[in-house]
């Protein structure tokens, strides 16, 4: 624990960063971790815990008392409070109930407000702490109030002042840099009317899909976005640091889905749970492998009569599988980034098919020549060349079509795509190669 002690002693409390502390804590074994977490300043425990990988959450819960956990939560912003409580409920519902009961009524109400949203809704990720003013307030009074709130640590990471009417409906968003050049003796509305800039805010609604909100952030290069209800009433905000976390989570989920594993199961240390999730996809893969084997079985006599076919057969399926994965990965990623609309489907499929045919023709010539020289059979070279063109065509077509179809069906394009695509390229590859060989060589 000397490393953590040295870090804490070498820095003022104001200069301590949760990520740096979390990085040190990850180096400790379970026994030392339980002691080290006690050394972390109480007002940083919550942020440090959320900065740690999920597998450490159990150790934090076991090491801290109900009161210590309650204080840690109270020091967090509302969106982080919700995340902390959800993790705690997953691990120990009884302790989570006790911790919740010890929170003050304001924190309890904020957590309950955020809990009503689904995981894919923007409201589940918003902070309820916002800096607001009405349009008729004098700028000097607004700045004075902001300074007071900031000094009392009631507001963090503030980039914009959100201006509302008397019904709390969002009207304008003013950056703090613009606020400082306003005429301090005039009202906010007078300054806005006088300015040549537009202060109409980009906004999102609380029930909007979080992926759409991320796209708005990326498209307009925002640092914060206000969240309103369907009637325009200001509810909260989502900041760029939260969006970075969301992008990371979505990318990780997509990567795991492409590999046929469950992201939540993999983040925990539950070996049986992770193994069970993987086994379900492996079982599906087994069934598809059997389907490919049945195709091979249809041409057993052809294989028996020519050993060269068995030697070359894996090359056809492997090239098709890799080409298909390339198309699949590109399309799935572009769908995730919002770069593909429904009207783009034909263009995307056409592009992938053309690329597949070009590469198929190139490698058909290369592999056809190699096969012909290797086994001294020109027709064998022609068979594998034609088969490679057919299989790469199928790989490009289905590599683009499968995720586009799943997206149209409102299913995550990454889920199951790889398994389906592998089946297609194996079946088409084996059938075309062995079928052509049967027709042309025997």
N, C-alpha and C positions, 0 to 999 in steps of 0.2 A: 504493500500500500504506500510505499515511500514515494512512488512516482506521482500518485494523486496528491499526497500531502505537499510535495514540492511544488506542484502546479498551483495548488490553492494558496500556498504561502507566497508564491512569486507574483501573484496578481491581486489587484484590488477587486472587491466584490463586483463592482460595476463593470470590470473588464473580463469577468469570467464568461465563457461561452458554453452553452449546454453541449454542443457538438464536440468540443474539445474534451470535456469531462467524459462524455459517452465513449469517446475513442479510447480513453485510458481504462474505463471500467470494463470494456470488452476484453481486455487482456487478462483479467483476473479469473481464477477458478471460482466455483460456487461459494466456498467458505470465505474467501477473501472478498468476494463481491458483496456478500451480506454485511461485512464490516465496512467496506469502502463506501457503500451507498449512504451510510450514516454520516459520513464526513461531508457529503455534498450540502451546501447551504440550502436550508429548508425551502426558500422561495424559488430555487432552481430545480428541485427534485422532479416536479412535473414535466418541465421542458426536457430535462436530461432523460427521463424515462421514455418519453415519446421519440427522442433521438436515437434510442437504442433499438436494435433488432427485436422483433416481437418475442423471440424466445427468452429474452431477459425479463419480460414483464412478470412472469411467475416469481422470479427471484426477488423483484422489487416488492411485490405484494406480500410475500412471506417475510421479508425483512423489515417492513414498516408496519406500525400500528394503525388502527382506524383513524386516530386523530392526525397522525403524520400524513396519511394518504389524503385525508380531508383537506388539510392545509395545502398540500401540494396541488390539489385540484383547484382550490380557491384562488391560487396565484396564476392560473392559466386563463387565456382568453376563451370565450364561450365555445368556439368550434373545437378547440383542443380539450376543453372540459368534457364535451360530448364524446370525443374519441377515447379519452382516458376512461370514462365511465363505461363505455361499451366494452373495452378490453377487460376491465375489471369484472364486469358482469359475466363475460365469457369464461373467466377463470374461477371466480368465487362469487356466486350470486348472493350468498348470505352476507359476506363481508361488504359486497357492493351496496347492499341495502343499508347496512349500518353506516357506511361512509356517506351515502346520500342523505340519510337522516341528520347527519351532523353538519351538513352544508347550510349556509344561510338561505333564506327564502328566495332571494334574488337569483343566486346560482341555481337553486332547484328549479325555479320557473324557466330560466334560460335553457337549461338542459332538457326539460320536458318539452319546451317549444321546438327545439331542434330534433328531438327524438321522433316527432310526428312525420318527418320526411323519410322517403325511401332513399336507399343508398345511391341511386342514380340521379337524384334530384339536387338542383343547385342549393336549395335551402339547407340540405344536410351538411354543406361545407362552408356556410357563411358565418362570419363573426357578427354578433349582435351589437358590438361596441362600434359606434359610428360618431363622427363629429358633425353635428348638424347645426343649422341656424335657419331662422325665417328670413324671408326676403327683405323685410323692413328693418332688420337690426342694423345698428351702426357698426361699421367695420372695426373701429377701435374697441368696442365692447366685445366683439366676437374674438379678436386677437387676445384680449385680456382674459376672456373665459377659457380660451384654448390653452394659454400659458398656465392657468390654474390647474386645469385637468391634467396637463402633461406633467407638471411638478408633483401632483398627487398620484402619478402613475396610473391614472384612470384610462389613459389612451396610449396605444403603442402603434408604431408603424403607420402613422397618419400621412397620407399624401394629398387628400382632397377634403374640402369642406362641401358637404351636401346641403343644398338649400331647398327647403320645403315650404309649402303653404301651411295655413292654419290646420288643415286636415292631415298633415304629415305626408302629403303627396309630393314626390320628388319633382323639382322644377329644374334645378341647375346643379352642376358640379364644378367647383372652382378649385384649381390647384393652389397649394399654399404659396408657391412662387408668385402667382397672379394676385393672390390676396394681399401680399406685402407691397404691391405697387398700386393698390387701390387708394383712393382718397379716404383717409381714416375718419374724416368727419362726416362722410356721407353714408347713406344706407347701401346695403349690398345691391339692391335692385337698381339704384341710381348709378352705381359704378358699372353694373352689367349693361345697362341701357346705353351708357356712354362709350363702353368699350367696343372695338371693332371685331373682337374675337367672339366665337360662338361657345357658349358654356352649356349647350345641350348635351347631357351625358349619354354615353353608351351604357346600356343597362341590360339586366337579365331578370327573369321572374323566378320566384322561389320554386316553382314546379317544373322549370325548364331542365332538360337533360344536361347533366354536368359536362358531357362531351361537347355539346353545343357551346357552352360557356367557355370552355377551353379554346375552342376554335375562334371565338370572338376575341379572346385575349391575344391569341397569336396573330390574327388578321389585323388587328388595330394596334398591336404592340402596347397594350395597357399595363398599368401597374396596379390598378384596382378597378373593380366594377361594382356599382351599387346593385343590390338585389331588392326588388319590389314584389308586391303581390300583383294579381291580375288587374287590380284597380289603380295601380301606380303608387300605393302607399309604401314608403321606404321601410324595409325590414332589417337590412344589414348590408354587409359587403363581403366580397371575396378578394383577397390580395394576391399579388404575384407569387409570394413565397408558398402560399397554399396551392396555387395552380401548378408550380413546379413539382410539388409532391403528388398532385393528382396525375400529372403527365407521367411521372415515374411509375406510379401504381398502374395506370392504364397500359403503359408499354410493357411492364413486367407481366401483367395479366395476359396480354396478347402473346407475348413470347412463350409463356407457359402453355397457353391454349394450343398454340401451333405444335408444341411438343407433346400434347396430350397429357399434361399434368395439371393439377389444381394448385393455383397460386397460394391460397390460404393454407392448404395442407402442407405445402413445402416450406412456408415461413415458420412453422412450428416444429418442435422436436418430437412430435407424435409420429413415431416410426410406422405403427400399424395403420394410422389414418392415411398417411402419405402413401404407404404401400398399397392400401386398398384402392385409393383413387387412381394410382398408376395401373394397378392390375385390371381395372375396368376397361381402360383403353388398350392395354396389352391383349386382353381377351378379344376385343373387337378386331385388333390387328391380326390375331391368330385366325379368326374367321376369314378375314380377307386373304390371308396367306394361303389358307386351304382352298379358297376360290381360285387363286392363281395356280395352285398345284393341280387342281382338277383340269384346268386348261392344258397344262403340260401332259397330264395323263391321257388326254384325248389323242396325243401324238406320240405315244410310247413306242409304237412300231417304227416311226420315223427316227426317233432318237436311237433306237437299238441298231438301226441300219447305218447310222453315221455318227460316230463319236464327236466329230468336229462341231456338230450342232450343240451338244451339251457344253462344250468348251466356250463357244461364242455366245450362247444364250444369255448369260448374266450381263454381258456388255450392253445388250439392247435394253434390258429393263433398267439397268443402272443409269444409262444416259437419259432415258425417258424420265426416270424419277428425279434426277438432278435438274433437268430442264424444267420439269413441272414445278419443282420447289422454287426455282427462280421466279417463274411467273406468279406463282401463288404468293410468295413473300412480297413481291412488288405491289400486287393488287391489294392484298390485305393491309399493307402499311399505308398505301394511298387512301384507302377507305377510312382508316383510322384517323388520318390527318384531314379528312374532309376534302381531299383533292379530286374526288370522283363523285359525280352526280349520276342520277339514273339515266340521263340523256347521253352520258359518256360511255355506256356499256358497250355499244357496237364499236366505238373507236378503240376502247381498251382491248376487246377481244381480237379485233383486226390487227392491232399492233403486236400482241403476243403471238398470234398465229404466224404472222409474217416473220417475226424474229425466229420462231421455232422452225419454220420451213427453211430459212436461210442457214441456220446452224445445222439443221438436219441434213441439208444437201451437202454442206461442207464436210461434216463428219461421216456422212455416207460414203463420200469419195475416199476419205482417209481410211476408214475402217474397211470399206470394200476392197481397196487395194491391198491392205495388210492381210485380210482374210484370204484373198486370191493367191497371194504370194506364199502365205504361211502353209496353206493346205494344197497349193497347186491346183486350185479349182476356181476358174473365172466365174462360173455360175453361182458358187457359194458367196463370192464377193458381191455379186449383184443382189442376191437374196438378203444378205445382212444390210446392204446399203438401202434397199427399198424399205426393209423393215424399220430401219432407223429413222427414215423420213416419216413413215407412217406414225411411229411412236412419238417422235418429237412434235409432230403436228398435234396429236392427241394431248400431249403434255401441255403445250401452249394453250390449246383451246380450253381444256378442262381446268388448267391452272388459273385461268382468268374467269371462267364461267362459274366454277363452284363458289368462290367467295362472293361474287356478284349476286348469285342466286340466294345464298344464305342471307345476305344483307337485305334483299328484297323481301325475304320471309321474316325479317326482324330478328334474325338469329346472329350471334357474334360470328363474323366471317372466319375467325381463326379456329373456332371450335370444330374439331373433327375434319377439317379440310385436308390435313396432311394424310390422314388414314384413307379417306375416300380417293384422293389423288393417287396415292401409292397403289391402291387396288386397280385403278384405271390404267395406269402406265404399265403395271405388271401384266395384267390380263391382255391389254392391247399389244404390248411388246412380245409376249410369248406367243399369242395367237397369230400375229402377223408373221413373225419369224418362222415358226414351225409350220404354219399354214402355207407360206410361200415355198418353204423348203420341200414340203410334201408335194406341192404342185409342180415345182420347177426342177427338182433334183431327183425325184424318184419315179 
